Amino acid sequence: MSDTREINTLLCFDFGTKRIGVAVGQSITQTATPLQTVKNKNKRPDWDHIKRLIDEWQPDALIVGVPLNMMGEMQEMTVASEKFMRQLHGRFHLPVYDVDERLSSFEAAQRTGKTTDLDPVAAQAILETWFAENHEA
């Protein structure tokens, strides 16, 4: 889903059925910062919490990590992530872009030295990938 407006501030989501990692980034500086984890309610996104984040950060676009398997093929979570993207666009009327998130959790573990609470750092890695692939943004 695309839009023609200038993109400065972005929110990125590392979608999962239990929780969603969130990071914020600035296209001018090409930097991303982990924010927090949104805990889902009954395997559904906490839309009130997500709305508060969007109201607070006023992003120009949203990024969602889409999990593909190591062969680059769709899997069960790919479908769930794509549904989340459509819901984000429908609810908030912002452009939503997808990024292949393979190895983002591994990269988050490498950065932090932890194996838990990685979701916001994984979202940061996903957003940094988007910046690298869209450096003209």
DSSP file (Angstrom, degrees, kcal/mol; ACC not computed):
  #  RESIDUE AA STRUCTURE BP1 BP2  ACC     N-H-->O    O-->H-N    N-H-->O    O-->H-N    TCO  KAPPA ALPHA  PHI   PSI    X-CA   Y-CA   Z-CA
    1    1 A M              0   0    0      0, 0.0     2,-0.3     0, 0.0    95,-0.2   0.000 360.0 360.0 360.0 131.5    0.0    0.0    0.0
    2    2 A S        -     0   0    0     93,-0.1     2,-0.3    95,-0.0    94,-0.0  -0.792 360.0-170.9-129.7 169.7    1.5    3.3   -1.0
    3    3 A D        -     0   0    0     -2,-0.3    91,-0.0     2,-0.1    58,-0.0  -0.953  25.7-132.5-151.9 159.3    1.0    7.0   -0.6
    4    4 A T        +     0   0    0     -2,-0.3     3,-0.1     2,-0.1    -1,-0.0   0.524  68.9 109.0 -99.1  -5.2    2.7   10.0   -2.2
    5    5 A R  S    S-     0   0    0      1,-0.1    -2,-0.1    55,-0.1     2,-0.1  -0.277  81.4 -90.3 -70.5 158.3    3.2   12.1    0.9
    6    6 A E        -     0   0    0      1,-0.1     2,-0.7     2,-0.0    -1,-0.1  -0.437  37.3-139.5 -68.7 138.6    6.7   12.6    2.4
    7    7 A I        +     0   0    0    130,-0.5     3,-0.1     1,-0.2    -1,-0.1  -0.896  43.0 141.4-105.5 115.1    7.7   10.0    4.9
    8    8 A N        +     0   0    0     -2,-0.7    19,-3.1     1,-0.4     2,-0.4   0.732  64.9  38.8-112.5 -57.1    9.6   11.3    7.9
    9    9 A T  E     -A   26   0A   0     17,-0.2    51,-3.2    49,-0.2    52,-1.1  -0.834  67.4-176.8-104.2 136.0    8.4    9.4   11.0
   10   10 A L  E     -Ab  25  61A   0     15,-2.4    15,-2.4    -2,-0.4     2,-0.4  -0.968  18.1-152.4-130.5 145.8    7.7    5.7   10.9
   11   11 A L  E     -Ab  24  62A   0     50,-1.6    52,-2.6    -2,-0.4     2,-0.4  -0.964  18.3-158.9-111.0 137.0    6.4    3.2   13.3
   12   12 A C  E     -Ab  23  63A   0     11,-3.0    11,-2.0    -2,-0.4     2,-0.5  -0.933   1.5-157.3-119.6 140.5    7.5   -0.4   12.8
   13   13 A F  E     -Ab  22  64A   0     50,-2.7    52,-2.4    -2,-0.4     2,-0.9  -0.964  14.0-159.6-121.9 128.3    5.7   -3.5   14.1
   14   14 A D  E     -A   21   0A   0      7,-2.7     7,-2.0    -2,-0.5     2,-0.1  -0.860  35.5-148.2 -98.7  93.5    7.2   -7.0   14.6
   15   15 A F        +     0   0    0     -2,-0.9     2,-0.3    50,-0.4     5,-0.2  -0.392  29.3 157.8 -75.9 137.2    3.9   -8.8   14.6
   16   16 A G        -     0   0    0      3,-0.3    24,-0.0    -2,-0.1    -2,-0.0  -0.957  49.3-115.9-146.1 164.1    3.2  -11.9   16.6
   17   17 A T  S    S+     0   0    0     -2,-0.3    26,-0.1     1,-0.2     3,-0.1   0.732 116.0  34.0 -76.4 -20.2    0.1  -13.6   17.9
   18   18 A K  S    S-     0   0    0      1,-0.4    22,-2.4    25,-0.1     2,-0.3   0.781 131.5  -1.8 -99.1 -36.5    1.1  -13.0   21.6
   19   19 A R  E     - C   0  39A   0     20,-0.3     2,-0.4    24,-0.1    -1,-0.4  -0.981  56.0-139.3-154.4 161.6    2.8   -9.7   21.3
   20   20 A I  E     - C   0  38A   0     18,-2.5    18,-3.0    -2,-0.3     2,-0.3  -0.986  16.8-142.8-129.6 119.5    3.9   -7.0   18.9
   21   21 A G  E     -AC  14  37A   0     -7,-2.0    -7,-2.7    -2,-0.4     2,-0.4  -0.602  19.7-158.5 -79.1 143.1    7.3   -5.3   19.1
   22   22 A V  E     +AC  13  36A   0     14,-2.4    13,-3.0    -2,-0.3    14,-1.1  -0.979  15.0 173.4-129.1 136.8    7.3   -1.6   18.2
   23   23 A A  E     -AC  12  34A   0    -11,-2.0   -11,-3.0    -2,-0.4     2,-0.4  -0.947  18.1-144.4-133.6 156.6   10.1    0.7   17.1
   24   24 A V  E     -AC  11  33A   0      9,-2.5     9,-3.1    -2,-0.3     2,-0.3  -0.922  20.8-179.0-119.8 148.0   10.1    4.3   15.9
   25   25 A G  E     -AC  10  32A   0    -15,-2.4   -15,-2.4    -2,-0.4     2,-0.5  -0.969  23.6-139.2-146.1 162.1   12.3    5.7   13.2
   26   26 A Q  E  >> -AC   9  31A   0      5,-2.1     4,-1.3    -2,-0.3     5,-1.3  -0.987   6.8-155.8-122.5 124.1   13.2    8.9   11.3
   27   27 A S  T  45S+     0   0    0    -19,-3.1    -1,-0.1    -2,-0.5   -19,-0.1   0.809  92.1  62.1 -70.4 -27.8   13.9    8.7    7.6
   28   28 A I  T  45S+     0   0    0    -20,-0.3    -1,-0.2     1,-0.2   -19,-0.1   0.924 118.8  25.8 -63.8 -44.2   16.0   11.9    7.7
   29   29 A T  T  45S-     0   0    0      2,-0.1    -1,-0.2    -3,-0.1    -2,-0.2   0.542 100.2-132.8 -95.2  -8.5   18.6   10.4   10.1
   30   30 A Q  T  <5 +     0   0    0     -4,-1.3     2,-0.3     1,-0.2    -3,-0.2   0.881  60.0 138.2  57.1  39.9   17.9    6.8    9.0
   31   31 A T  E   < -C   26   0A   0     -5,-1.3    -5,-2.1   100,-0.0     2,-0.4  -0.877  37.5-163.8-118.7 150.6   17.7    5.8   12.6
   32   32 A A  E     -C   25   0A   0     -2,-0.3    -7,-0.2    -7,-0.2    92,-0.1  -0.983   1.3-165.0-132.3 143.8   15.4    3.4   14.5
   33   33 A T  E     -C   24   0A   0     -9,-3.1    -9,-2.5    -2,-0.4     2,-0.1  -0.995  25.3-119.0-130.5 130.3   14.8    3.1   18.2
   34   34 A P  E     +C   23   0A   0      0, 0.0   -11,-0.3     0, 0.0    87,-0.1  -0.458  33.3 177.2 -65.5 138.9   13.0    0.2   20.0
   35   35 A L  E     -     0   0A   0    -13,-3.0     2,-0.3     1,-0.3   -12,-0.2   0.820  41.6 -57.2-106.6 -67.3    9.9    1.5   21.9
   36   36 A Q  E     -C   22   0A   0    -14,-1.1   -14,-2.4    84,-0.1     2,-0.5  -0.958  42.4 -93.6-167.9 176.2    7.9   -1.2   23.6
   37   37 A T  E     -C   21   0A   0     -2,-0.3     2,-0.6   -16,-0.2   -16,-0.2  -0.951  26.3-150.4-112.0 130.7    6.0   -4.4   23.3
   38   38 A V  E     -C   20   0A   0    -18,-3.0   -18,-2.5    -2,-0.5     2,-0.5  -0.893  15.9-141.8 -98.1 120.4    2.2   -4.4   22.8
   39   39 A K  E     -C   19   0A   0     -2,-0.6   -20,-0.3   -20,-0.2    10,-0.1  -0.707  18.1-128.0 -84.9 129.6    0.6   -7.5   24.4
   40   40 A N        -     0   0    0    -22,-2.4     2,-0.6    -2,-0.5     3,-0.1  -0.335  11.3-131.6 -73.2 156.6   -2.2   -8.9   22.4
   41   41 A K  B >  S-E   44   0B   0      3,-2.7     3,-1.3     1,-0.2    -1,-0.0  -0.954  84.5 -18.1-111.9 117.1   -5.6   -9.6   23.9
   42   42 A N  T 3  S-     0   0    0     -2,-0.6    -1,-0.2     1,-0.3   -24,-0.1   0.891 127.5 -54.5  54.1  43.5   -7.0  -13.1   23.1
   43   43 A K  T 3  S+     0   0    0      1,-0.2    -1,-0.3   -26,-0.1   -25,-0.1   0.675 119.2 110.3  65.2  19.6   -4.5  -13.4   20.2
   44   44 A R  B <  S-E   41   0B   0     -3,-1.3    -3,-2.7   -26,-0.1    -1,-0.2  -0.938  78.6 -95.2-121.9 147.1   -5.8  -10.2   18.7
   45   45 A P        -     0   0    0      0, 0.0     2,-1.6     0, 0.0     3,-0.1  -0.265  33.2-119.0 -57.6 143.9   -3.9   -6.9   18.5
   46   46 A D     >  -     0   0    0      1,-0.2     4,-2.3     2,-0.1     3,-0.4  -0.683  35.8-176.7 -82.6  87.4   -4.6   -4.4   21.3
   47   47 A W  H  > S+     0   0    0     -2,-1.6     4,-2.6     1,-0.2    -1,-0.2   0.808  76.5  57.3 -63.0 -31.8   -5.9   -1.8   18.9
   48   48 A D  H  > S+     0   0    0      2,-0.2     4,-2.0     1,-0.2    -1,-0.2   0.924 109.4  45.6 -64.0 -42.6   -6.4    0.8   21.7
   49   49 A H  H  > S+     0   0    0     -3,-0.4     4,-2.0     2,-0.2    -2,-0.2   0.920 113.4  49.2 -65.6 -44.1   -2.7    0.5   22.6
   50   50 A I  H  X S+     0   0    0     -4,-2.3     4,-2.4     1,-0.2    -2,-0.2   0.900 109.4  52.7 -63.1 -40.3   -1.6    0.8   19.0
   51   51 A K  H  X S+     0   0    0     -4,-2.6     4,-3.0     1,-0.2    -1,-0.2   0.905 106.5  53.1 -61.8 -41.0   -3.9    3.8   18.5
   52   52 A R  H  X S+     0   0    0     -4,-2.0     4,-2.4     1,-0.2    -1,-0.2   0.911 109.7  48.7 -60.8 -41.3   -2.2    5.5   21.4
   53   53 A L  H  X S+     0   0    0     -4,-2.0     4,-2.8     2,-0.2     5,-0.3   0.916 112.6  47.3 -64.3 -42.7    1.2    4.9   19.9
   54   54 A I  H  X S+     0   0    0     -4,-2.4     4,-2.1     1,-0.2    -2,-0.2   0.906 113.0  49.0 -66.3 -41.0    0.1    6.3   16.5
   55   55 A D  H  < S+     0   0    0     -4,-3.0    -2,-0.2    -5,-0.2    -1,-0.2   0.899 115.4  45.1 -63.0 -40.4   -1.5    9.3   18.2
   56   56 A E  H  < S+     0   0    0     -4,-2.4    -2,-0.2    -5,-0.2    -1,-0.2   0.927 123.5  31.3 -70.2 -45.9    1.7    9.9   20.2
   57   57 A W  H  < S-     0   0    0     -4,-2.8    -2,-0.2    -5,-0.2    -3,-0.2   0.648  86.1-150.6 -92.7 -16.6    4.2    9.5   17.4
   58   58 A Q     <  -     0   0    0     -4,-2.1   -49,-0.2    -5,-0.3    -3,-0.1   0.916  23.3-161.2  47.5  56.5    2.1   10.7   14.5
   59   59 A P        -     0   0    0      0, 0.0   -49,-0.2     0, 0.0    -1,-0.1  -0.291  24.4-146.8 -70.1 153.6    3.9    8.5   11.9
   60   60 A D  S    S+     0   0    0    -51,-3.2     2,-0.3     1,-0.2   -50,-0.2   0.656  83.8   5.0 -87.5 -20.3    3.7    9.2    8.2
   61   61 A A  E     -b   10   0A   0    -52,-1.1   -50,-1.6    33,-0.1     2,-0.4  -0.977  67.7-130.5-157.6 163.0    3.9    5.5    7.4
   62   62 A L  E     -bd  11  96A   0     33,-2.6    35,-2.8    -2,-0.3     2,-0.4  -0.939  13.8-156.7-121.9 144.1    3.8    2.1    9.1
   63   63 A I  E     -bd  12  97A   0    -52,-2.6   -50,-2.7    -2,-0.4     2,-0.4  -0.955   7.0-169.0-120.1 138.5    6.2   -0.8    8.5
   64   64 A V  E     -bd  13  98A   0     33,-2.5    35,-2.0    -2,-0.4     2,-0.4  -0.995  21.1-129.4-130.1 129.6    5.4   -4.4    9.3
   65   65 A G  E     - d   0  99A   0    -52,-2.4   -50,-0.4    -2,-0.4    35,-0.2  -0.624  21.1-156.3 -74.4 129.6    7.8   -7.3    9.3
   66   66 A V  E     - d   0 100A   0     33,-3.4    35,-1.9    -2,-0.4     2,-0.6  -0.941  12.3-135.8-111.3 118.0    6.5  -10.2    7.3
   67   67 A P        +     0   0    0      0, 0.0     8,-0.5     0, 0.0     2,-0.3  -0.614  27.6 174.4 -80.6 117.8    8.0  -13.6    8.2
   68   68 A L  B     -F   74   0C   0     -2,-0.6     6,-0.2     6,-0.1     2,-0.0  -0.817  34.6-107.1-109.6 157.0    9.0  -15.7    5.3
   69   69 A N    >   -     0   0    0      4,-2.7     3,-2.6    -2,-0.3    33,-0.1  -0.236  45.0 -89.2 -75.7 177.3   10.8  -19.1    5.7
   70   70 A M  T 3  S+     0   0    0      1,-0.3    -1,-0.1     2,-0.1    -2,-0.0   0.680 129.8  57.2 -65.3 -15.9   14.5  -19.3    4.8
   71   71 A M  T 3  S-     0   0    0      2,-0.1    -1,-0.3     3,-0.0     3,-0.1   0.408 120.5-109.3 -90.0   0.7   13.5  -20.2    1.2
   72   72 A G  S <  S+     0   0    0     -3,-2.6     2,-0.2     1,-0.3    -2,-0.1   0.681  74.7 136.9  80.5  18.3   11.6  -16.9    1.0
   73   73 A E        -     0   0    0      1,-0.1    -4,-2.7    -4,-0.0    -1,-0.3  -0.647  58.8 -98.8-100.0 155.6    8.3  -18.6    0.9
   74   74 A M  B     -F   68   0C   0     -2,-0.2     2,-0.2    -6,-0.2    -6,-0.1  -0.321  40.6-177.9 -67.1 152.1    5.1  -17.7    2.7
   75   75 A Q    >>  -     0   0    0     -8,-0.5     4,-1.3    -6,-0.0     3,-0.8  -0.795  46.4 -79.7-138.2-177.7    4.2  -19.5    5.9
   76   76 A E  H 3> S+     0   0    0      1,-0.3     4,-1.4    -2,-0.2     3,-0.4   0.895 128.6  49.8 -56.4 -44.3    1.3  -19.4    8.4
   77   77 A M  H 3> S+     0   0    0      1,-0.2     4,-2.5     2,-0.2    -1,-0.3   0.747 100.5  66.2 -69.5 -22.0    2.5  -16.3   10.2
   78   78 A T  H <> S+     0   0    0     -3,-0.8     4,-2.4     2,-0.2    -1,-0.2   0.936 102.1  47.4 -61.9 -45.1    2.9  -14.5    6.8
   79   79 A V  H  X S+     0   0    0     -4,-1.3     4,-2.0    -3,-0.4    -2,-0.2   0.907 112.2  49.4 -62.8 -43.0   -0.8  -14.6    6.3
   80   80 A A  H  X S+     0   0    0     -4,-1.4     4,-2.2     2,-0.2    -1,-0.2   0.896 111.2  49.8 -64.2 -40.4   -1.4  -13.3    9.8
   81   81 A S  H  X S+     0   0    0     -4,-2.5     4,-2.2     2,-0.2    -2,-0.2   0.897 109.6  50.8 -65.5 -40.4    1.1  -10.5    9.3
   82   82 A E  H  X S+     0   0    0     -4,-2.4     4,-2.1     2,-0.2    -1,-0.2   0.872 109.2  51.0 -66.4 -35.9   -0.5   -9.5    6.0
   83   83 A K  H  X S+     0   0    0     -4,-2.0     4,-2.4     2,-0.2    -2,-0.2   0.920 108.8  51.9 -64.0 -43.3   -4.0   -9.4    7.7
   84   84 A F  H  X S+     0   0    0     -4,-2.2     4,-2.7     1,-0.2    -2,-0.2   0.897 108.0  52.5 -58.8 -41.6   -2.5   -7.2   10.4
   85   85 A M  H  X S+     0   0    0     -4,-2.2     4,-2.5     2,-0.2    -1,-0.2   0.932 109.5  47.9 -60.7 -46.3   -1.1   -4.9    7.7
   86   86 A R  H  X S+     0   0    0     -4,-2.1     4,-2.6     1,-0.2    -2,-0.2   0.898 112.2  49.9 -62.2 -39.9   -4.6   -4.6    6.0
   87   87 A Q  H  X S+     0   0    0     -4,-2.4     4,-2.5     2,-0.2     5,-0.3   0.911 109.3  51.4 -66.2 -41.8   -6.2   -3.9    9.4
   88   88 A L  H  X S+     0   0    0     -4,-2.7     4,-2.7     2,-0.2     5,-0.4   0.949 113.0  45.5 -57.6 -48.9   -3.6   -1.2   10.2
   89   89 A H  H  X S+     0   0    0     -4,-2.5     4,-2.0     1,-0.2    -2,-0.2   0.921 114.5  48.2 -62.4 -44.1   -4.3    0.5    6.9
   90   90 A G  H  < S+     0   0    0     -4,-2.6    -1,-0.2    -5,-0.2    -2,-0.2   0.861 118.0  39.9 -65.3 -36.7   -8.0    0.2    7.3
   91   91 A R  H  < S+     0   0    0     -4,-2.5    -2,-0.2    -5,-0.2    -1,-0.2   0.874 130.1  24.0 -80.8 -38.6   -8.1    1.6   10.8
   92   92 A F  H  < S-     0   0    0     -4,-2.7    -3,-0.2    -5,-0.3    -2,-0.2   0.502  87.5-136.2-113.9  -6.0   -5.5    4.4   10.6
   93   93 A H     <  +     0   0    0     -4,-2.0    -4,-0.1    -5,-0.4    -3,-0.1   0.843  58.6 132.5  54.1  39.2   -5.5    5.3    6.8
   94   94 A L        -     0   0    0     -6,-0.3    -1,-0.2    -5,-0.1   -33,-0.1  -0.860  67.6 -94.2-113.5 152.7   -1.7    5.4    6.7
   95   95 A P        -     0   0    0      0, 0.0   -33,-2.6     0, 0.0     2,-0.4  -0.445  41.4-157.4 -63.5 140.8    0.5    3.8    4.1
   96   96 A V  E     -d   62   0A   0    -35,-0.2     2,-0.4   -95,-0.2   -33,-0.2  -0.988   8.5-170.5-125.9 127.8    1.7    0.4    5.3
   97   97 A Y  E     -d   63   0A   0    -35,-2.8   -33,-2.5    -2,-0.4     2,-0.3  -0.897  12.4-139.0-118.5 146.7    4.9   -1.2    3.9
   98   98 A D  E     -d   64   0A   0     -2,-0.4     2,-0.4   -35,-0.2   -33,-0.2  -0.769  12.9-167.7-105.2 152.7    6.1   -4.8    4.5
   99   99 A V  E     -d   65   0A   0    -35,-2.0   -33,-3.4    -2,-0.3     2,-0.4  -0.999  32.5-110.3-136.3 136.3    9.7   -5.9    5.1
  100  100 A D  E     -d   66   0A   0     -2,-0.4   -35,-0.1   -35,-0.2    29,-0.0  -0.540  32.5-168.3 -63.2 119.3   11.1   -9.5    5.0
  101  101 A E    >   +     0   0    0    -35,-1.9     3,-2.4    -2,-0.4     4,-0.4   0.217  27.7 147.5-102.1  15.7   11.8  -10.1    8.6
  102  102 A R  T 3  S+     0   0    0    -36,-0.3   -33,-0.1     1,-0.3   -36,-0.0  -0.268  76.7   5.4 -53.1 133.9   13.9  -13.3    8.3
  103  103 A L  T 3> S+     0   0    0      1,-0.1     4,-2.6     3,-0.0    -1,-0.3   0.500  89.8 123.9  71.0   8.5   16.5  -13.4   11.1
  104  104 A S  H <> S+     0   0    0     -3,-2.4     4,-2.3     2,-0.2    21,-0.1   0.901  76.8  47.3 -66.1 -38.2   15.3  -10.2   12.8
  105  105 A S  H  > S+     0   0    0     -4,-0.4     4,-2.3     2,-0.2    -1,-0.2   0.888 111.9  50.7 -68.7 -37.4   14.9  -12.0   16.1
  106  106 A F  H  > S+     0   0    0      2,-0.2     4,-2.2     1,-0.2    -2,-0.2   0.929 111.5  47.9 -62.3 -45.0   18.3  -13.6   15.7
  107  107 A E  H  X S+     0   0    0     -4,-2.6     4,-2.3     1,-0.2    -2,-0.2   0.894 110.0  52.5 -63.0 -39.9   19.8  -10.2   15.1
  108  108 A A  H  X S+     0   0    0     -4,-2.3     4,-2.3     1,-0.2     6,-0.3   0.906 109.2  49.4 -62.6 -41.4   17.9   -8.8   18.1
  109  109 A A  H  X S+     0   0    0     -4,-2.3     4,-2.5     1,-0.2     5,-0.3   0.888 110.4  51.0 -64.5 -38.8   19.4  -11.5   20.3
  110  110 A Q  H  < S+     0   0    0     -4,-2.2    -2,-0.2     1,-0.2    -1,-0.2   0.907 112.4  46.6 -64.0 -41.7   22.9  -10.8   18.9
  111  111 A R  H  < S+     0   0    0     -4,-2.3    -2,-0.2     1,-0.2    -1,-0.2   0.891 124.5  29.8 -67.5 -40.7   22.5   -7.1   19.7
  112  112 A T  H  < S-     0   0    0     -4,-2.3    -2,-0.2     2,-0.2    -1,-0.2   0.699  91.9-132.6 -97.0 -20.6   21.1   -7.5   23.2
  113  113 A G  S  < S+     0   0    0     -4,-2.5     2,-0.2     1,-0.3    -3,-0.1   0.628  72.6 111.8  73.7  12.5   22.7  -10.7   24.4
  114  114 A K        -     0   0    0     -6,-0.3    -1,-0.3    -5,-0.3    -2,-0.2  -0.707  59.1-156.1-113.5 165.5   19.3  -11.8   25.6
  115  115 A T  S    S+     0   0    0     -2,-0.2     2,-0.3    -3,-0.1     3,-0.2   0.370  78.1  54.7-118.2  -0.4   16.8  -14.4   24.4
  116  116 A T  S    S+     0   0    0      1,-0.2    -2,-0.1    -7,-0.1     0, 0.0  -0.855  96.0  30.2-128.2 165.8   13.7  -12.8   25.8
  117  117 A D  S    S+     0   0    0     -2,-0.3     4,-0.2     1,-0.1    -1,-0.2   0.879  74.8 135.1  55.5  42.3   12.0   -9.4   25.5
  118  118 A L     >  +     0   0    0     -3,-0.2     4,-2.8     1,-0.1     3,-0.3   0.549  32.5  98.2 -95.7  -9.5   13.4   -9.1   22.0
  119  119 A D  H  > S+     0   0    0      1,-0.2     4,-2.3     2,-0.2   -98,-0.2   0.867  84.5  44.2 -56.4 -47.5   10.3   -7.8   20.1
  120  120 A P  H  > S+     0   0    0      0, 0.0     4,-1.9     0, 0.0    -1,-0.2   0.875 115.7  48.9 -65.7 -33.8   11.0   -4.1   20.1
  121  121 A V  H  > S+     0   0    0     -3,-0.3     4,-2.2    -4,-0.2    -2,-0.2   0.866 109.8  51.7 -72.2 -35.6   14.7   -4.7   19.1
  122  122 A A  H  X S+     0   0    0     -4,-2.8     4,-2.4     2,-0.2    -1,-0.2   0.906 108.7  51.4 -63.7 -40.7   13.5   -7.0   16.3
  123  123 A A  H  X S+     0   0    0     -4,-2.3     4,-2.5    -5,-0.2    -2,-0.2   0.889 108.0  52.7 -62.1 -38.9   11.2   -4.2   15.2
  124  124 A Q  H  X S+     0   0    0     -4,-1.9     4,-2.4     2,-0.2    -2,-0.2   0.931 109.4  48.3 -60.3 -46.1   14.2   -1.9   15.2
  125  125 A A  H  X S+     0   0    0     -4,-2.2     4,-1.9     1,-0.2    -2,-0.2   0.889 110.9  51.1 -62.7 -39.7   16.1   -4.3   13.0
  126  126 A I  H  X S+     0   0    0     -4,-2.4     4,-2.1     2,-0.2    -1,-0.2   0.924 110.9  48.1 -63.0 -44.4   13.1   -4.6   10.6
  127  127 A L  H  X S+     0   0    0     -4,-2.5     4,-2.5     1,-0.2    -2,-0.2   0.889 109.0  53.1 -65.5 -39.1   12.9   -0.8   10.4
  128  128 A E  H  X S+     0   0    0     -4,-2.4     4,-2.3     2,-0.2    -1,-0.2   0.871 107.6  52.4 -63.1 -35.9   16.7   -0.5    9.7
  129  129 A T  H  X S+     0   0    0     -4,-1.9     4,-2.2     2,-0.2    -2,-0.2   0.919 107.9  51.2 -63.4 -43.0   16.2   -3.1    6.9
  130  130 A W  H  X S+     0   0    0     -4,-2.1     4,-1.5     1,-0.2    -2,-0.2   0.925 109.8  49.8 -60.6 -44.0   13.4   -0.9    5.4
  131  131 A F  H  < S+     0   0    0     -4,-2.5     3,-0.3     1,-0.2    -1,-0.2   0.926 110.5  50.0 -59.2 -44.6   15.8    2.1    5.6
  132  132 A A  H >< S+     0   0    0     -4,-2.3     3,-0.5     1,-0.2    -1,-0.2   0.864 115.5  42.7 -63.1 -36.3   18.5    0.2    3.8
  133  133 A E  H 3< S+     0   0    0     -4,-2.2    -1,-0.2     1,-0.2    -2,-0.2   0.659 125.1  34.8 -83.9 -16.3   16.2   -0.9    1.1
  134  134 A N  T ><  +     0   0    0     -4,-1.5     3,-2.7    -3,-0.3    -1,-0.2  -0.275  68.5 150.6-131.1  46.1   14.5    2.5    0.7
  135  135 A H  T <   +     0   0    0     -3,-0.5    -1,-0.1     1,-0.3    -3,-0.1   0.637  69.0  63.0 -62.0 -14.7   17.3    4.9    1.4
  136  136 A E  T 3         0   0    0      1,-0.2    -1,-0.3    -3,-0.1    -5,-0.1   0.524 360.0 360.0 -84.1  -4.2   15.8    7.5   -0.9
  137  137 A A    <         0   0    0     -3,-2.7  -130,-0.5    -6,-0.2    -1,-0.2   0.489 360.0 360.0 -59.6 360.0   12.7    7.8    1.4
